[in-house]
Amino acid sequence: MAGRMHLEWQHSADELGGRYHAERDPRLAQRWQALWLIRQGRGMKDVATIVGRGVSTLWVWLGWYRAGGLDAVAGHPRGYGRPPEPLTPTQQAELRKASLAGNFASQADARLWLEEQGGPVLSRGQMARQFRLLDLRRKVPRPRSTKANPADQAAFKKGD
């Protein structure tokens, strides 16, 4: 059976509640709400259900609070977020310019071109993301039949 939690609280329930109600960042507000409810004497399972987190996450937050108070709880990163972009804005502009100039016909060609220019080595997924961000399309021409006669096609287009 689990014992009672022993924690030297540095802040009152009113202070934690005030911080929770004043917070604009939803992830930090979730932490303040959890600390506030625990400080009021609520059980860990109840608090975890209310804030929508696991009990183990609450224990991590309490460990941060024990170690450094509210500053430590606020100072930890909030979620994983998106990793930094592999290309700088300058590199993105060069990639866009080269693509519009027709320097490559596929994303694989763009990856090779970028490596030749001294840029980072990107995975297929990273290059696909860059193409989406820069609103680029693959420049592969449509296949042509070997039996096609360009003169007949031009005459057909003119309506002759």
Backbone torsions as a table, in degrees:
resi	resn	phi	psi	omega
1	MET	NA	138.2	-177.8
2	ALA	-74.7	143.4	178.1
3	GLY	-89.1	-179.5	179.5
4	ARG	-79.8	149.5	180.0
5	MET	-80.7	133.0	176.9
6	HIS	-112.4	115.8	-177.3
7	LEU	-141.3	132.2	174.6
8	GLU	-82.7	101.2	-178.6
9	TRP	-76.4	130.9	177.8
10	GLN	-94.1	-12.7	-176.1
11	HIS	-133.0	150.6	178.9
12	SER	-80.7	167.2	177.8
13	ALA	-62.6	-35.8	179.1
14	ASP	-65.1	-40.3	178.2
15	GLU	-63.9	-43.7	179.2
16	LEU	-66.5	-40.0	177.7
17	GLY	-64.3	-40.4	177.3
18	GLY	-63.5	-40.8	178.5
19	ARG	-65.4	-40.4	178.8
20	TYR	-61.6	-46.3	-176.7
21	HIS	-71.3	-25.6	-177.9
22	ALA	-89.7	-14.4	-174.0
23	GLU	-72.0	135.2	179.2
24	ARG	-97.1	-25.5	178.4
25	ASP	-79.4	117.1	-174.9
26	PRO	-62.3	-32.1	-179.7
27	ARG	-72.7	-38.4	175.3
28	LEU	-70.3	-37.2	178.2
29	ALA	-60.2	-35.5	178.1
30	GLN	-63.0	-40.9	178.4
31	ARG	-65.9	-44.3	-179.5
32	TRP	-64.9	-38.8	178.3
33	GLN	-61.8	-44.1	-179.5
34	ALA	-61.9	-47.2	179.4
35	LEU	-62.6	-40.6	-180.0
36	TRP	-62.0	-45.4	-178.7
37	LEU	-68.2	-39.0	177.6
38	ILE	-65.2	-40.1	179.8
39	ARG	-63.2	-30.2	178.2
40	GLN	-76.3	-10.1	178.0
41	GLY	102.9	9.0	178.2
42	ARG	-70.5	153.3	178.5
43	GLY	-74.3	154.3	-176.7
44	MET	-62.5	-40.4	180.0
45	LYS	-65.2	-40.3	178.4
46	ASP	-63.7	-45.1	-179.6
47	VAL	-64.4	-42.0	179.1
48	ALA	-60.0	-39.8	178.6
49	THR	-67.4	-42.1	-178.1
50	ILE	-64.0	-47.0	-176.1
51	VAL	-86.5	-7.8	176.9
52	GLY	76.2	31.9	178.2
53	ARG	-127.5	168.4	177.5
54	GLY	-82.5	158.5	179.0
55	VAL	-61.4	-37.6	-179.4
56	SER	-62.9	-34.5	176.7
57	THR	-65.2	-40.0	178.4
58	LEU	-62.7	-38.6	178.3
59	TRP	-64.8	-36.3	176.6
60	VAL	-63.6	-46.0	179.0
61	TRP	-61.3	-41.0	178.0
62	LEU	-65.6	-35.4	176.0
63	GLY	-63.5	-40.0	176.3
64	TRP	-63.6	-41.8	-179.5
65	TYR	-63.4	-43.2	178.0
66	ARG	-59.9	-41.4	-174.4
67	ALA	-73.3	-38.1	-173.9
68	GLY	-148.7	12.8	178.0
69	GLY	74.7	-156.3	-176.0
70	LEU	-66.9	-32.2	178.8
71	ASP	-62.8	-39.2	178.9
72	ALA	-67.8	-38.8	179.3
73	VAL	-66.3	-41.2	-179.5
74	ALA	-75.4	-25.9	-174.8
75	GLY	-78.9	-16.0	-179.8
76	HIS	-77.5	146.1	-178.8
77	PRO	-60.9	146.7	-178.0
78	ARG	-100.9	95.3	178.9
79	GLY	80.3	176.3	-177.7
80	TYR	-83.1	-35.1	-179.5
81	GLY	66.1	-171.4	-179.8
82	ARG	-95.1	138.1	176.7
83	PRO	-65.0	158.6	-179.4
84	PRO	-62.9	152.2	179.3
85	GLU	-63.8	137.7	-179.6
86	PRO	-72.9	-21.5	-179.5
87	LEU	-112.3	140.7	174.7
88	THR	-74.3	163.6	176.6
89	PRO	-57.6	-34.6	177.9
90	THR	-65.4	-44.9	178.6
91	GLN	-64.2	-37.2	177.5
92	GLN	-63.9	-41.7	179.1
93	ALA	-64.0	-40.9	178.3
94	GLU	-65.1	-41.0	178.3
95	LEU	-62.4	-44.1	179.3
96	ARG	-63.3	-45.2	-179.6
97	LYS	-62.0	-44.0	179.9
98	ALA	-66.2	-37.4	179.5
99	SER	-66.3	-44.3	-179.9
100	LEU	-68.4	-25.8	176.7
101	ALA	-79.1	-10.1	177.8
102	GLY	84.4	27.5	-178.8
103	ASN	-71.1	-19.0	178.8
104	PHE	-148.5	153.1	-175.0
105	ALA	-104.7	-13.0	-177.6
106	SER	-144.3	171.0	177.8
107	GLN	-66.9	-33.5	177.3
108	ALA	-63.7	-41.2	176.4
109	ASP	-64.0	-37.7	179.1
110	ALA	-65.0	-38.3	177.3
111	ARG	-63.2	-44.4	178.8
112	LEU	-64.3	-42.3	178.9
113	TRP	-60.6	-43.3	-179.4
114	LEU	-63.1	-41.2	177.9
115	GLU	-64.2	-40.8	179.0
116	GLU	-63.9	-31.3	179.5
117	GLN	-79.3	-2.5	180.0
118	GLY	90.0	13.1	179.2
119	GLY	-82.5	179.7	-179.9
120	PRO	-71.6	157.2	175.7
121	VAL	-84.1	116.9	-177.5
122	LEU	-103.7	147.9	173.3
123	SER	-77.4	171.6	178.2
124	ARG	-60.1	-43.1	-179.5
125	GLY	-64.8	-39.5	179.3
126	GLN	-65.6	-40.1	178.9
127	MET	-69.3	-38.1	177.0
128	ALA	-61.3	-38.7	177.8
129	ARG	-65.7	-40.2	177.9
130	GLN	-63.3	-40.0	178.2
131	PHE	-62.4	-40.8	178.0
132	ARG	-66.4	-44.0	-178.9
133	LEU	-61.9	-41.4	-176.1
134	LEU	-90.0	2.6	179.1
135	ASP	56.3	48.4	178.8
136	LEU	-102.2	154.6	177.6
137	ARG	-126.1	156.5	174.5
138	ARG	-67.8	138.2	-176.2
139	LYS	-104.4	47.7	-179.1
140	VAL	-89.2	123.6	179.3
141	PRO	-69.3	155.6	178.0
142	ARG	-67.4	146.3	179.5
143	PRO	-66.7	144.2	178.5
144	ARG	-113.5	144.0	178.0
145	SER	-72.2	144.8	177.3
146	THR	-73.0	-18.8	-179.8
147	LYS	-90.3	-2.9	-175.8
148	ALA	-68.9	140.2	177.5
149	ASN	-111.0	112.2	-177.3
150	PRO	-59.2	-35.4	-179.6
151	ALA	-65.5	-44.0	178.0
152	ASP	-63.6	-38.6	179.1
153	GLN	-66.2	-41.3	178.7
154	ALA	-64.7	-40.9	178.2
155	ALA	-63.8	-38.1	179.2
156	PHE	-65.6	-40.4	-179.2
157	LYS	-65.7	-34.8	-179.1
158	LYS	-75.0	-15.3	179.8
159	GLY	90.0	13.5	-179.9
160	ASP	-74.2	NA	NA
